[in-house]
Amino acid sequence: MIKVHKEPDDEPPFERCCFCRKPTPFWTQLENRTPGQQVACCEACASRAHVQDVPTKAVWCRRERIAESPRVVDPPLGPPRSDEIGNNDFHR
Ligand SMILES: [Zn+2]
């Protein structure tokens, strides 16, 4: 059981629960974390999970970014430049 509370100022779109990714206005209220380090957590998951299961804010943000980003087909910055394909040390 994780302590959560509803963010009074939170408006849609809500952040996604750190466990099930359902949008939720509920956030963890972990006593060993500062307010800035809390993560979104829906009531259903809060009732099932344990404090040690809660990802850190950094991990959660990274997961969200990965989940939200489109599938990478090409490298994000375009095709690799020819000088990155290893012709540097080739003739040495
Ligand atoms: Zn959840």
PDB file of the backbone (N, CA, C, O) and the ligand in Angstrom, with CONECT records:
HET     ZN  A 101       1
ATOM      1  N   MET A   1       0.847  -1.193   0.000  1.00  0.00           N
ATOM      2  CA  MET A   1       0.000   0.000   0.000  1.00  0.00           C
ATOM      3  C   MET A   1       0.884   1.245   0.000  1.00  0.00           C
ATOM      4  O   MET A   1       1.715   1.436   0.888  1.00  0.00           O
ATOM      5  N   ILE A   2       0.693   2.054  -0.975  1.00  0.00           N
ATOM      6  CA  ILE A   2       1.450   3.296  -1.070  1.00  0.00           C
ATOM      7  C   ILE A   2       0.504   4.437  -0.732  1.00  0.00           C
ATOM      8  O   ILE A   2      -0.665   4.429  -1.116  1.00  0.00           O
ATOM      9  N   LYS A   3       1.015   5.390  -0.028  1.00  0.00           N
ATOM     10  CA  LYS A   3       0.204   6.556   0.284  1.00  0.00           C
ATOM     11  C   LYS A   3       0.141   7.469  -0.933  1.00  0.00           C
ATOM     12  O   LYS A   3       1.174   7.909  -1.438  1.00  0.00           O
ATOM     13  N   VAL A   4      -1.066   7.752  -1.402  1.00  0.00           N
ATOM     14  CA  VAL A   4      -1.223   8.680  -2.526  1.00  0.00           C
ATOM     15  C   VAL A   4      -2.226   9.757  -2.141  1.00  0.00           C
ATOM     16  O   VAL A   4      -3.010   9.596  -1.205  1.00  0.00           O
ATOM     17  N   HIS A   5      -2.185  10.821  -2.857  1.00  0.00           N
ATOM     18  CA  HIS A   5      -3.191  11.862  -2.663  1.00  0.00           C
ATOM     19  C   HIS A   5      -3.505  12.488  -4.009  1.00  0.00           C
ATOM     20  O   HIS A   5      -2.695  12.462  -4.935  1.00  0.00           O
ATOM     21  N   LYS A   6      -4.699  13.050  -4.090  1.00  0.00           N
ATOM     22  CA  LYS A   6      -5.124  13.678  -5.336  1.00  0.00           C
ATOM     23  C   LYS A   6      -4.528  15.078  -5.390  1.00  0.00           C
ATOM     24  O   LYS A   6      -4.678  15.875  -4.464  1.00  0.00           O
ATOM     25  N   GLU A   7      -3.853  15.354  -6.490  1.00  0.00           N
ATOM     26  CA  GLU A   7      -3.306  16.702  -6.660  1.00  0.00           C
ATOM     27  C   GLU A   7      -4.452  17.670  -6.874  1.00  0.00           C
ATOM     28  O   GLU A   7      -5.138  17.578  -7.892  1.00  0.00           O
ATOM     29  N   PRO A   8      -4.686  18.593  -5.956  1.00  0.00           N
ATOM     30  CA  PRO A   8      -5.857  19.477  -6.106  1.00  0.00           C
ATOM     31  C   PRO A   8      -5.777  20.362  -7.348  1.00  0.00           C
ATOM     32  O   PRO A   8      -6.800  20.708  -7.939  1.00  0.00           O
ATOM     33  N   ASP A   9      -4.573  20.720  -7.732  1.00  0.00           N
ATOM     34  CA  ASP A   9      -4.430  21.633  -8.882  1.00  0.00           C
ATOM     35  C   ASP A   9      -4.301  20.895 -10.194  1.00  0.00           C
ATOM     36  O   ASP A   9      -4.224  21.515 -11.255  1.00  0.00           O
ATOM     37  N   ASP A  10      -4.277  19.577 -10.132  1.00  0.00           N
ATOM     38  CA  ASP A  10      -3.995  18.822 -11.351  1.00  0.00           C
ATOM     39  C   ASP A  10      -5.200  18.837 -12.276  1.00  0.00           C
ATOM     40  O   ASP A  10      -6.330  18.580 -11.861  1.00  0.00           O
ATOM     41  N   GLU A  11      -4.933  19.141 -13.529  1.00  0.00           N
ATOM     42  CA  GLU A  11      -5.997  19.155 -14.530  1.00  0.00           C
ATOM     43  C   GLU A  11      -5.594  18.243 -15.675  1.00  0.00           C
ATOM     44  O   GLU A  11      -4.409  18.010 -15.910  1.00  0.00           O
ATOM     45  N   PRO A  12      -6.592  17.726 -16.388  1.00  0.00           N
ATOM     46  CA  PRO A  12      -6.228  16.910 -17.544  1.00  0.00           C
ATOM     47  C   PRO A  12      -5.399  17.720 -18.522  1.00  0.00           C
ATOM     48  O   PRO A  12      -5.590  18.934 -18.574  1.00  0.00           O
ATOM     49  N   PRO A  13      -4.503  17.151 -19.292  1.00  0.00           N
ATOM     50  CA  PRO A  13      -4.174  15.726 -19.244  1.00  0.00           C
ATOM     51  C   PRO A  13      -3.338  15.393 -18.019  1.00  0.00           C
ATOM     52  O   PRO A  13      -2.383  16.094 -17.685  1.00  0.00           O
ATOM     53  N   PHE A  14      -3.721  14.304 -17.357  1.00  0.00           N
ATOM     54  CA  PHE A  14      -2.994  13.898 -16.170  1.00  0.00           C
ATOM     55  C   PHE A  14      -1.716  13.174 -16.547  1.00  0.00           C
ATOM     56  O   PHE A  14      -1.558  12.659 -17.654  1.00  0.00           O
ATOM     57  N   GLU A  15      -0.818  13.158 -15.587  1.00  0.00           N
ATOM     58  CA  GLU A  15       0.351  12.296 -15.759  1.00  0.00           C
ATOM     59  C   GLU A  15      -0.116  10.839 -15.702  1.00  0.00           C
ATOM     60  O   GLU A  15      -1.201  10.530 -15.210  1.00  0.00           O
ATOM     61  N   ARG A  16       0.731   9.971 -16.216  1.00  0.00           N
ATOM     62  CA  ARG A  16       0.355   8.561 -16.206  1.00  0.00           C
ATOM     63  C   ARG A  16       0.924   7.861 -14.985  1.00  0.00           C
ATOM     64  O   ARG A  16       2.041   8.132 -14.544  1.00  0.00           O
ATOM     65  N   CYS A  17       0.118   6.955 -14.456  1.00  0.00           N
ATOM     66  CA  CYS A  17       0.527   6.150 -13.312  1.00  0.00           C
ATOM     67  C   CYS A  17       1.879   5.496 -13.596  1.00  0.00           C
ATOM     68  O   CYS A  17       2.111   4.989 -14.694  1.00  0.00           O
ATOM     69  N   CYS A  18       2.762   5.510 -12.609  1.00  0.00           N
ATOM     70  CA  CYS A  18       4.103   4.975 -12.830  1.00  0.00           C
ATOM     71  C   CYS A  18       4.089   3.463 -12.962  1.00  0.00           C
ATOM     72  O   CYS A  18       5.091   2.872 -13.363  1.00  0.00           O
ATOM     73  N   PHE A  19       2.971   2.824 -12.632  1.00  0.00           N
ATOM     74  CA  PHE A  19       2.906   1.366 -12.768  1.00  0.00           C
ATOM     75  C   PHE A  19       2.102   0.943 -13.993  1.00  0.00           C
ATOM     76  O   PHE A  19       2.603   0.172 -14.812  1.00  0.00           O
ATOM     77  N   CYS A  20       0.874   1.424 -14.139  1.00  0.00           N
ATOM     78  CA  CYS A  20      -0.002   0.920 -15.204  1.00  0.00           C
ATOM     79  C   CYS A  20      -0.183   1.921 -16.342  1.00  0.00           C
ATOM     80  O   CYS A  20      -0.823   1.589 -17.339  1.00  0.00           O
ATOM     81  N   ARG A  21       0.345   3.104 -16.230  1.00  0.00           N
ATOM     82  CA  ARG A  21       0.308   4.145 -17.244  1.00  0.00           C
ATOM     83  C   ARG A  21      -1.098   4.674 -17.516  1.00  0.00           C
ATOM     84  O   ARG A  21      -1.330   5.312 -18.543  1.00  0.00           O
ATOM     85  N   LYS A  22      -2.025   4.418 -16.619  1.00  0.00           N
ATOM     86  CA  LYS A  22      -3.339   5.032 -16.750  1.00  0.00           C
ATOM     87  C   LYS A  22      -3.233   6.485 -16.294  1.00  0.00           C
ATOM     88  O   LYS A  22      -2.643   6.762 -15.250  1.00  0.00           O
ATOM     89  N   PRO A  23      -3.799   7.419 -17.067  1.00  0.00           N
ATOM     90  CA  PRO A  23      -3.739   8.814 -16.599  1.00  0.00           C
ATOM     91  C   PRO A  23      -4.437   8.948 -15.253  1.00  0.00           C
ATOM     92  O   PRO A  23      -5.541   8.439 -15.059  1.00  0.00           O
ATOM     93  N   THR A  24      -3.789   9.630 -14.337  1.00  0.00           N
ATOM     94  CA  THR A  24      -4.341   9.725 -12.989  1.00  0.00           C
ATOM     95  C   THR A  24      -3.990  11.064 -12.358  1.00  0.00           C
ATOM     96  O   THR A  24      -2.896  11.586 -12.570  1.00  0.00           O
ATOM     97  N   PRO A  25      -4.922  11.626 -11.578  1.00  0.00           N
ATOM     98  CA  PRO A  25      -4.601  12.849 -10.831  1.00  0.00           C
ATOM     99  C   PRO A  25      -3.928  12.536  -9.494  1.00  0.00           C
ATOM    100  O   PRO A  25      -3.601  13.447  -8.734  1.00  0.00           O
ATOM    101  N   PHE A  26      -3.719  11.235  -9.206  1.00  0.00           N
ATOM    102  CA  PHE A  26      -3.144  10.860  -7.916  1.00  0.00           C
ATOM    103  C   PHE A  26      -1.634  10.782  -7.994  1.00  0.00           C
ATOM    104  O   PHE A  26      -1.068  10.315  -8.983  1.00  0.00           O
ATOM    105  N   TRP A  27      -0.999  11.239  -6.949  1.00  0.00           N
ATOM    106  CA  TRP A  27       0.459  11.224  -6.836  1.00  0.00           C
ATOM    107  C   TRP A  27       0.845  10.548  -5.544  1.00  0.00           C
ATOM    108  O   TRP A  27       0.097  10.553  -4.566  1.00  0.00           O
ATOM    109  N   THR A  28       2.025   9.969  -5.559  1.00  0.00           N
ATOM    110  CA  THR A  28       2.519   9.351  -4.325  1.00  0.00           C
ATOM    111  C   THR A  28       2.767  10.422  -3.279  1.00  0.00           C
ATOM    112  O   THR A  28       2.952  11.602  -3.579  1.00  0.00           O
ATOM    113  N   GLN A  29       2.762   9.965  -2.061  1.00  0.00           N
ATOM    114  CA  GLN A  29       3.033  10.858  -0.930  1.00  0.00           C
ATOM    115  C   GLN A  29       4.023  10.122  -0.028  1.00  0.00           C
ATOM    116  O   GLN A  29       3.728   9.793   1.122  1.00  0.00           O
ATOM    117  N   LEU A  30       5.199   9.878  -0.588  1.00  0.00           N
ATOM    118  CA  LEU A  30       6.205   9.105   0.138  1.00  0.00           C
ATOM    119  C   LEU A  30       6.955  10.024   1.091  1.00  0.00           C
ATOM    120  O   LEU A  30       7.430  11.097   0.720  1.00  0.00           O
ATOM    121  N   GLU A  31       7.044   9.560   2.339  1.00  0.00           N
ATOM    122  CA  GLU A  31       7.607  10.433   3.358  1.00  0.00           C
ATOM    123  C   GLU A  31       9.099  10.650   3.186  1.00  0.00           C
ATOM    124  O   GLU A  31       9.642  11.660   3.634  1.00  0.00           O
ATOM    125  N   ASN A  32       9.774   9.686   2.527  1.00  0.00           N
ATOM    126  CA  ASN A  32      11.217   9.845   2.369  1.00  0.00           C
ATOM    127  C   ASN A  32      11.586  10.577   1.075  1.00  0.00           C
ATOM    128  O   ASN A  32      12.754  10.600   0.687  1.00  0.00           O
ATOM    129  N   ARG A  33      10.604  11.166   0.415  1.00  0.00           N
ATOM    130  CA  ARG A  33      10.894  11.911  -0.811  1.00  0.00           C
ATOM    131  C   ARG A  33      10.390  13.336  -0.695  1.00  0.00           C
ATOM    132  O   ARG A  33       9.369  13.609  -0.063  1.00  0.00           O
ATOM    133  N   THR A  34      11.138  14.243  -1.328  1.00  0.00           N
ATOM    134  CA  THR A  34      10.679  15.625  -1.366  1.00  0.00           C
ATOM    135  C   THR A  34       9.508  15.723  -2.330  1.00  0.00           C
ATOM    136  O   THR A  34       9.330  14.835  -3.164  1.00  0.00           O
ATOM    137  N   PRO A  35       8.700  16.783  -2.241  1.00  0.00           N
ATOM    138  CA  PRO A  35       7.544  16.915  -3.139  1.00  0.00           C
ATOM    139  C   PRO A  35       7.930  16.791  -4.614  1.00  0.00           C
ATOM    140  O   PRO A  35       7.172  16.227  -5.404  1.00  0.00           O
ATOM    141  N   GLY A  36       9.086  17.306  -4.989  1.00  0.00           N
ATOM    142  CA  GLY A  36       9.500  17.225  -6.383  1.00  0.00           C
ATOM    143  C   GLY A  36       9.864  15.839  -6.845  1.00  0.00           C
ATOM    144  O   GLY A  36      10.010  15.596  -8.043  1.00  0.00           O
ATOM    145  N   GLN A  37      10.012  14.927  -5.906  1.00  0.00           N
ATOM    146  CA  GLN A  37      10.437  13.569  -6.269  1.00  0.00           C
ATOM    147  C   GLN A  37       9.285  12.574  -6.274  1.00  0.00           C
ATOM    148  O   GLN A  37       9.496  11.379  -6.481  1.00  0.00           O
ATOM    149  N   GLN A  38       8.078  13.055  -6.050  1.00  0.00           N
ATOM    150  CA  GLN A  38       6.931  12.157  -6.071  1.00  0.00           C
ATOM    151  C   GLN A  38       6.571  11.826  -7.520  1.00  0.00           C
ATOM    152  O   GLN A  38       6.906  12.574  -8.439  1.00  0.00           O
ATOM    153  N   VAL A  39       5.889  10.705  -7.711  1.00  0.00           N
ATOM    154  CA  VAL A  39       5.498  10.292  -9.056  1.00  0.00           C
ATOM    155  C   VAL A  39       3.994  10.030  -9.093  1.00  0.00           C
ATOM    156  O   VAL A  39       3.363   9.804  -8.060  1.00  0.00           O
ATOM    157  N   ALA A  40       3.438  10.065 -10.292  1.00  0.00           N
ATOM    158  CA  ALA A  40       2.009   9.797 -10.434  1.00  0.00           C
ATOM    159  C   ALA A  40       1.748   8.317 -10.178  1.00  0.00           C
ATOM    160  O   ALA A  40       2.490   7.451 -10.639  1.00  0.00           O
ATOM    161  N   CYS A  41       0.690   8.048  -9.440  1.00  0.00           N
ATOM    162  CA  CYS A  41       0.360   6.651  -9.120  1.00  0.00           C
ATOM    163  C   CYS A  41      -1.140   6.573  -8.872  1.00  0.00           C
ATOM    164  O   CYS A  41      -1.665   7.251  -7.989  1.00  0.00           O
ATOM    165  N   CYS A  42      -1.831   5.742  -9.656  1.00  0.00           N
ATOM    166  CA  CYS A  42      -3.284   5.667  -9.504  1.00  0.00           C
ATOM    167  C   CYS A  42      -3.641   4.927  -8.216  1.00  0.00           C
ATOM    168  O   CYS A  42      -2.803   4.242  -7.630  1.00  0.00           O
ATOM    169  N   GLU A  43      -4.879   5.072  -7.789  1.00  0.00           N
ATOM    170  CA  GLU A  43      -5.305   4.467  -6.531  1.00  0.00           C
ATOM    171  C   GLU A  43      -5.237   2.948  -6.568  1.00  0.00           C
ATOM    172  O   GLU A  43      -4.892   2.304  -5.577  1.00  0.00           O
ATOM    173  N   ALA A  44      -5.574   2.380  -7.733  1.00  0.00           N
ATOM    174  CA  ALA A  44      -5.582   0.922  -7.837  1.00  0.00           C
ATOM    175  C   ALA A  44      -4.186   0.358  -7.617  1.00  0.00           C
ATOM    176  O   ALA A  44      -3.999  -0.607  -6.876  1.00  0.00           O
ATOM    177  N   CYS A  45      -3.203   0.979  -8.276  1.00  0.00           N
ATOM    178  CA  CYS A  45      -1.836   0.491  -8.108  1.00  0.00           C
ATOM    179  C   CYS A  45      -1.320   0.811  -6.714  1.00  0.00           C
ATOM    180  O   CYS A  45      -0.566   0.030  -6.134  1.00  0.00           O
ATOM    181  N   ALA A  46      -1.714   1.928  -6.188  1.00  0.00           N
ATOM    182  CA  ALA A  46      -1.258   2.306  -4.846  1.00  0.00           C
ATOM    183  C   ALA A  46      -1.689   1.269  -3.825  1.00  0.00           C
ATOM    184  O   ALA A  46      -0.973   1.013  -2.856  1.00  0.00           O
ATOM    185  N   SER A  47      -2.856   0.671  -4.035  1.00  0.00           N
ATOM    186  CA  SER A  47      -3.353  -0.308  -3.072  1.00  0.00           C
ATOM    187  C   SER A  47      -2.626  -1.644  -3.214  1.00  0.00           C
ATOM    188  O   SER A  47      -2.634  -2.458  -2.291  1.00  0.00           O
ATOM    189  N   ARG A  48      -2.001  -1.868  -4.366  1.00  0.00           N
ATOM    190  CA  ARG A  48      -1.352  -3.164  -4.603  1.00  0.00           C
ATOM    191  C   ARG A  48       0.151  -3.121  -4.388  1.00  0.00           C
ATOM    192  O   ARG A  48       0.753  -4.108  -3.965  1.00  0.00           O
ATOM    193  N   ALA A  49       0.763  -1.964  -4.682  1.00  0.00           N
ATOM    194  CA  ALA A  49       2.229  -1.905  -4.720  1.00  0.00           C
ATOM    195  C   ALA A  49       2.804  -1.552  -3.361  1.00  0.00           C
ATOM    196  O   ALA A  49       2.094  -1.120  -2.453  1.00  0.00           O
ATOM    197  N   HIS A  50       4.086  -1.745  -3.251  1.00  0.00           N
ATOM    198  CA  HIS A  50       4.804  -1.395  -2.038  1.00  0.00           C
ATOM    199  C   HIS A  50       5.715  -0.201  -2.316  1.00  0.00           C
ATOM    200  O   HIS A  50       6.066   0.101  -3.457  1.00  0.00           O
ATOM    201  N   VAL A  51       6.073   0.451  -1.239  1.00  0.00           N
ATOM    202  CA  VAL A  51       6.894   1.657  -1.378  1.00  0.00           C
ATOM    203  C   VAL A  51       8.162   1.353  -2.168  1.00  0.00           C
ATOM    204  O   VAL A  51       8.598   2.153  -2.995  1.00  0.00           O
ATOM    205  N   GLN A  52       8.758   0.167  -1.897  1.00  0.00           N
ATOM    206  CA  GLN A  52       9.998  -0.128  -2.609  1.00  0.00           C
ATOM    207  C   GLN A  52       9.777  -0.331  -4.108  1.00  0.00           C
ATOM    208  O   GLN A  52      10.738  -0.298  -4.877  1.00  0.00           O
ATOM    209  N   ASP A  53       8.548  -0.539  -4.532  1.00  0.00           N
ATOM    210  CA  ASP A  53       8.277  -0.730  -5.960  1.00  0.00           C
ATOM    211  C   ASP A  53       8.212   0.589  -6.728  1.00  0.00           C
ATOM    212  O   ASP A  53       8.282   0.600  -7.957  1.00  0.00           O
ATOM    213  N   VAL A  54       8.081   1.675  -6.017  1.00  0.00           N
ATOM    214  CA  VAL A  54       7.887   2.957  -6.694  1.00  0.00           C
ATOM    215  C   VAL A  54       9.193   3.382  -7.358  1.00  0.00           C
ATOM    216  O   VAL A  54      10.219   3.491  -6.687  1.00  0.00           O
ATOM    217  N   PRO A  55       9.166   3.623  -8.669  1.00  0.00           N
ATOM    218  CA  PRO A  55      10.407   4.057  -9.325  1.00  0.00           C
ATOM    219  C   PRO A  55      10.778   5.462  -8.872  1.00  0.00           C
ATOM    220  O   PRO A  55       9.925   6.232  -8.429  1.00  0.00           O
ATOM    221  N   THR A  56      12.041   5.778  -8.988  1.00  0.00           N
ATOM    222  CA  THR A  56      12.437   7.158  -8.712  1.00  0.00           C
ATOM    223  C   THR A  56      11.856   8.048  -9.793  1.00  0.00           C
ATOM    224  O   THR A  56      11.471   7.589 -10.868  1.00  0.00           O
ATOM    225  N   LYS A  57      11.805   9.318  -9.484  1.00  0.00           N
ATOM    226  CA  LYS A  57      11.279  10.268 -10.467  1.00  0.00           C
ATOM    227  C   LYS A  57      12.084  10.186 -11.773  1.00  0.00           C
ATOM    228  O   LYS A  57      11.516  10.223 -12.865  1.00  0.00           O
ATOM    229  N   ALA A  58      13.397  10.075 -11.646  1.00  0.00           N
ATOM    230  CA  ALA A  58      14.244  10.027 -12.839  1.00  0.00           C
ATOM    231  C   ALA A  58      13.911   8.807 -13.686  1.00  0.00           C
ATOM    232  O   ALA A  58      13.809   8.894 -14.909  1.00  0.00           O
ATOM    233  N   VAL A  59      13.744   7.670 -13.021  1.00  0.00           N
ATOM    234  CA  VAL A  59      13.437   6.433 -13.755  1.00  0.00           C
ATOM    235  C   VAL A  59      12.065   6.551 -14.409  1.00  0.00           C
ATOM    236  O   VAL A  59      11.875   6.167 -15.564  1.00  0.00           O
ATOM    237  N   TRP A  60      11.122   7.083 -13.658  1.00  0.00           N
ATOM    238  CA  TRP A  60       9.762   7.212 -14.179  1.00  0.00           C
ATOM    239  C   TRP A  60       9.746   8.122 -15.407  1.00  0.00           C
ATOM    240  O   TRP A  60       9.130   7.792 -16.420  1.00  0.00           O
ATOM    241  N   CYS A  61      10.422   9.265 -15.314  1.00  0.00           N
ATOM    242  CA  CYS A  61      10.452  10.192 -16.448  1.00  0.00           C
ATOM    243  C   CYS A  61      11.088   9.536 -17.667  1.00  0.00           C
ATOM    244  O   CYS A  61      10.638   9.727 -18.797  1.00  0.00           O
ATOM    245  N   ARG A  62      12.133   8.766 -17.423  1.00  0.00           N
ATOM    246  CA  ARG A  62      12.807   8.101 -18.535  1.00  0.00           C
ATOM    247  C   ARG A  62      11.869   7.077 -19.184  1.00  0.00           C
ATOM    248  O   ARG A  62      11.781   6.989 -20.408  1.00  0.00           O
ATOM    249  N   ARG A  63      11.173   6.307 -18.344  1.00  0.00           N
ATOM    250  CA  ARG A  63      10.228   5.312 -18.870  1.00  0.00           C
ATOM    251  C   ARG A  63       9.136   5.986 -19.693  1.00  0.00           C
ATOM    252  O   ARG A  63       8.777   5.517 -20.773  1.00  0.00           O
ATOM    253  N   GLU A  64       8.611   7.095 -19.168  1.00  0.00           N
ATOM    254  CA  GLU A  64       7.549   7.801 -19.872  1.00  0.00           C
ATOM    255  C   GLU A  64       8.041   8.308 -21.215  1.00  0.00           C
ATOM    256  O   GLU A  64       7.340   8.251 -22.226  1.00  0.00           O
ATOM    257  N   ARG A  65       9.270   8.805 -21.193  1.00  0.00           N
ATOM    258  CA  ARG A  65       9.817   9.340 -22.437  1.00  0.00           C
ATOM    259  C   ARG A  65       9.964   8.222 -23.463  1.00  0.00           C
ATOM    260  O   ARG A  65       9.684   8.416 -24.646  1.00  0.00           O
ATOM    261  N   ILE A  66      10.396   7.073 -23.012  1.00  0.00           N
ATOM    262  CA  ILE A  66      10.554   5.946 -23.931  1.00  0.00           C
ATOM    263  C   ILE A  66       9.189   5.486 -24.422  1.00  0.00           C
ATOM    264  O   ILE A  66       9.011   5.195 -25.605  1.00  0.00           O
ATOM    265  N   ALA A  67       8.228   5.422 -23.508  1.00  0.00           N
ATOM    266  CA  ALA A  67       6.897   4.952 -23.886  1.00  0.00           C
ATOM    267  C   ALA A  67       6.224   5.907 -24.858  1.00  0.00           C
ATOM    268  O   ALA A  67       5.463   5.485 -25.729  1.00  0.00           O
ATOM    269  N   GLU A  68       6.505   7.194 -24.707  1.00  0.00           N
ATOM    270  CA  GLU A  68       5.852   8.196 -25.538  1.00  0.00           C
ATOM    271  C   GLU A  68       6.552   8.400 -26.876  1.00  0.00           C
ATOM    272  O   GLU A  68       5.934   8.870 -27.832  1.00  0.00           O
ATOM    273  N   SER A  69       7.816   8.057 -26.953  1.00  0.00           N
ATOM    274  CA  SER A  69       8.544   8.392 -28.167  1.00  0.00           C
ATOM    275  C   SER A  69       8.172   7.426 -29.288  1.00  0.00           C
ATOM    276  O   SER A  69       7.903   6.251 -29.040  1.00  0.00           O
ATOM    277  N   PRO A  70       8.158   7.923 -30.512  1.00  0.00           N
ATOM    278  CA  PRO A  70       7.813   7.049 -31.622  1.00  0.00           C
ATOM    279  C   PRO A  70       8.892   5.992 -31.817  1.00  0.00           C
ATOM    280  O   PRO A  70      10.042   6.167 -31.415  1.00  0.00           O
ATOM    281  N   ARG A  71       8.496   4.913 -32.433  1.00  0.00           N
ATOM    282  CA  ARG A  71       9.457   3.844 -32.681  1.00  0.00           C
ATOM    283  C   ARG A  71      10.563   4.388 -33.580  1.00  0.00           C
ATOM    284  O   ARG A  71      10.304   5.028 -34.599  1.00  0.00           O
ATOM    285  N   VAL A  72      11.773   4.122 -33.184  1.00  0.00           N
ATOM    286  CA  VAL A  72      12.897   4.676 -33.927  1.00  0.00           C
ATOM    287  C   VAL A  72      13.176   3.798 -35.137  1.00  0.00           C
ATOM    288  O   VAL A  72      13.520   2.624 -35.008  1.00  0.00           O
ATOM    289  N   VAL A  73      13.022   4.389 -36.310  1.00  0.00           N
ATOM    290  CA  VAL A  73      13.346   3.667 -37.536  1.00  0.00           C
ATOM    291  C   VAL A  73      14.719   4.117 -38.010  1.00  0.00           C
ATOM    292  O   VAL A  73      15.613   3.304 -38.245  1.00  0.00           O
ATOM    293  N   ASP A  74      14.866   5.431 -38.145  1.00  0.00           N
ATOM    294  CA  ASP A  74      16.174   5.996 -38.441  1.00  0.00           C
ATOM    295  C   ASP A  74      16.720   6.575 -37.150  1.00  0.00           C
ATOM    296  O   ASP A  74      15.953   6.870 -36.233  1.00  0.00           O
ATOM    297  N   PRO A  75      18.027   6.742 -37.063  1.00  0.00           N
ATOM    298  CA  PRO A  75      18.537   7.469 -35.889  1.00  0.00           C
ATOM    299  C   PRO A  75      17.863   8.825 -35.806  1.00  0.00           C
ATOM    300  O   PRO A  75      17.603   9.451 -36.834  1.00  0.00           O
ATOM    301  N   PRO A  76      17.574   9.294 -34.584  1.00  0.00           N
ATOM    302  CA  PRO A  76      16.774  10.518 -34.421  1.00  0.00           C
ATOM    303  C   PRO A  76      17.359  11.723 -35.135  1.00  0.00           C
ATOM    304  O   PRO A  76      16.609  12.607 -35.549  1.00  0.00           O
ATOM    305  N   LEU A  77      18.657  11.787 -35.292  1.00  0.00           N
ATOM    306  CA  LEU A  77      19.248  12.953 -35.924  1.00  0.00           C
ATOM    307  C   LEU A  77      19.553  12.698 -37.394  1.00  0.00           C
ATOM    308  O   LEU A  77      20.411  13.368 -37.968  1.00  0.00           O
ATOM    309  N   GLY A  78      18.876  11.754 -38.004  1.00  0.00           N
ATOM    310  CA  GLY A  78      19.100  11.484 -39.412  1.00  0.00           C
ATOM    311  C   GLY A  78      20.122  10.381 -39.586  1.00  0.00           C
ATOM    312  O   GLY A  78      20.652   9.847 -38.612  1.00  0.00           O
ATOM    313  N   PRO A  79      20.389  10.048 -40.826  1.00  0.00           N
ATOM    314  CA  PRO A  79      21.330   8.951 -41.069  1.00  0.00           C
ATOM    315  C   PRO A  79      22.716   9.307 -40.552  1.00  0.00           C
ATOM    316  O   PRO A  79      23.064  10.486 -40.503  1.00  0.00           O
ATOM    317  N   PRO A  80      23.515   8.316 -40.165  1.00  0.00           N
ATOM    318  CA  PRO A  80      24.852   8.621 -39.656  1.00  0.00           C
ATOM    319  C   PRO A  80      25.692   9.293 -40.726  1.00  0.00           C
ATOM    320  O   PRO A  80      25.609   8.962 -41.909  1.00  0.00           O
ATOM    321  N   ARG A  81      26.494  10.235 -40.287  1.00  0.00           N
ATOM    322  CA  ARG A  81      27.367  10.890 -41.253  1.00  0.00           C
ATOM    323  C   ARG A  81      28.485   9.935 -41.655  1.00  0.00           C
ATOM    324  O   ARG A  81      28.861   9.040 -40.898  1.00  0.00           O
ATOM    325  N   SER A  82      29.004  10.144 -42.855  1.00  0.00           N
ATOM    326  CA  SER A  82      29.991   9.185 -43.349  1.00  0.00           C
ATOM    327  C   SER A  82      31.238   9.188 -42.473  1.00  0.00           C
ATOM    328  O   SER A  82      31.930   8.176 -42.364  1.00  0.00           O
ATOM    329  N   ASP A  83      31.523  10.331 -41.851  1.00  0.00           N
ATOM    330  CA  ASP A  83      32.726  10.352 -41.010  1.00  0.00           C
ATOM    331  C   ASP A  83      32.512   9.656 -39.677  1.00  0.00           C
ATOM    332  O   ASP A  83      33.438   9.565 -38.871  1.00  0.00           O
ATOM    333  N   GLU A  84      31.285   9.158 -39.432  1.00  0.00           N
ATOM    334  CA  GLU A  84      31.036   8.389 -38.221  1.00  0.00           C
ATOM    335  C   GLU A  84      31.081   6.894 -38.498  1.00  0.00           C
ATOM    336  O   GLU A  84      30.974   6.089 -37.573  1.00  0.00           O
ATOM    337  N   ILE A  85      31.236   6.523 -39.735  1.00  0.00           N
ATOM    338  CA  ILE A  85      31.141   5.102 -40.068  1.00  0.00           C
ATOM    339  C   ILE A  85      32.523   4.454 -40.062  1.00  0.00           C
ATOM    340  O   ILE A  85      32.698   3.376 -40.629  1.00  0.00           O
ATOM    341  N   GLY A  86      33.474   5.075 -39.451  1.00  0.00           N
ATOM    342  CA  GLY A  86      34.710   4.361 -39.169  1.00  0.00           C
ATOM    343  C   GLY A  86      35.726   4.365 -40.277  1.00  0.00           C
ATOM    344  O   GLY A  86      36.471   3.395 -40.419  1.00  0.00           O
ATOM    345  N   ASN A  87      35.791   5.413 -41.069  1.00  0.00           N
ATOM    346  CA  ASN A  87      36.904   5.482 -42.021  1.00  0.00           C
ATOM    347  C   ASN A  87      38.105   6.227 -41.416  1.00  0.00           C
ATOM    348  O   ASN A  87      39.072   6.542 -42.110  1.00  0.00           O
ATOM    349  N   ASN A  88      38.019   6.495 -40.132  1.00  0.00           N
ATOM    350  CA  ASN A  88      39.088   7.274 -39.498  1.00  0.00           C
ATOM    351  C   ASN A  88      40.371   6.477 -39.327  1.00  0.00           C
ATOM    352  O   ASN A  88      41.441   6.902 -39.763  1.00  0.00           O
ATOM    353  N   ASP A  89      40.258   5.347 -38.707  1.00  0.00           N
ATOM    354  CA  ASP A  89      41.459   4.594 -38.364  1.00  0.00           C
ATOM    355  C   ASP A  89      41.733   3.474 -39.346  1.00  0.00           C
ATOM    356  O   ASP A  89      42.587   2.618 -39.117  1.00  0.00           O
ATOM    357  N   PHE A  90      41.002   3.494 -40.431  1.00  0.00           N
ATOM    358  CA  PHE A  90      40.997   2.340 -41.306  1.00  0.00           C
ATOM    359  C   PHE A  90      42.381   2.053 -41.920  1.00  0.00           C
ATOM    360  O   PHE A  90      42.801   0.898 -41.999  1.00  0.00           O
ATOM    361  N   HIS A  91      43.079   3.106 -42.350  1.00  0.00           N
ATOM    362  CA  HIS A  91      44.318   2.891 -43.094  1.00  0.00           C
ATOM    363  C   HIS A  91      45.559   2.977 -42.223  1.00  0.00           C
ATOM    364  O   HIS A  91      46.683   2.961 -42.726  1.00  0.00           O
ATOM    365  N   ARG A  92      45.355   3.066 -40.925  1.00  0.00           N
ATOM    366  CA  ARG A  92      46.531   3.224 -40.083  1.00  0.00           C
ATOM    367  C   ARG A  92      47.250   1.914 -39.851  1.00  0.00           C
ATOM    368  O   ARG A  92      48.267   1.883 -39.157  1.00  0.00           O
TER     369      ARG A  92
HETATM  370 ZN    ZN A 101      -1.830   2.420 -11.914  1.00  0.00          ZN2+
END
